[in-house]
């Protein structure tokens, strides 16, 4: 019997049983990479969120919103509002240091100021508020400062919380020929920190009344405010004052096109207040008791 040679069995070069192991390792490796990547992205997101939501910062995009924190300038205050918020001048607007006339006493002096490119309105205490100015020029000055004239709703929300008494605000200075200095009564402050929104001088807002209609809504007759909409605009009036609305008054002329200013002035008495609205003069009206402030 011849010798029998036993040869070792060779598996095929690409044995089927080897393939699942390679795929398994590949899946594990890919899974590991995806997991690590997700962890890194989550960490980055947390860090970014911590950067944007700085404790104490006012979030203009809404409470707790993950948007870059943005503070109001030092001369403005933040006003909380649904859907976010906005800034408004802390004080009634006055003429800046580069304006030819520090306290314009007529339309011509306001025109001179506007003709000076570097003349802007400012929001500072202890100066004469800028009066004798029509609405169009007030809007231009706000735009020049990178701001805008507040709407009815903005003005009202910024004014909420302001005291409505002669002891707190400049509303009972009968016989006075001109306004007090800005911020003369520190007690006349709104819940948001805006000064003199009640009394001292009326303040222009960005609104038009045409033949008794405001934004498509018919306004009530002149009288004491007994009901107002969510922008503080009177929607019902009466012959007697209402304590809920602080006995504030609605001055109104339903004929033609009228501008709107709000808050009352230095001798308005109980008729001044956050609901006090004047819609009885054209937007070109100028007077020693009408000024403005800006928002952004």
Buried (B, 14 or more C-beta within 10 A) or exposed (E): EEEEEEEEEEEEEEEEEEEEEEEEEEEEEEEEEEEEEEEEEEEEEEEEEEEBBEEEEBBBBBEEBEEEBEEBBEBBBBBBBEEEBBBBBBBBBBBBEEBEBBBBEEBEBBEBBBEBEEBBBBBBBEBBBBBBBBBBBBBBBBEBBEBBBBBBBBBBBBBBBBBBBBEBBBBBBEEBEBBBBBBBBEEBBBBBBBBBBBBBBBBBBBBBBEEBEBEEEEBBEBBBBBBBBEBBBBBBBBEEBBEEBBBBBBBBBBEEEBBBBBBBBBBBBBBBBBBBBBBBBEBEBBBBBBBBBBBB
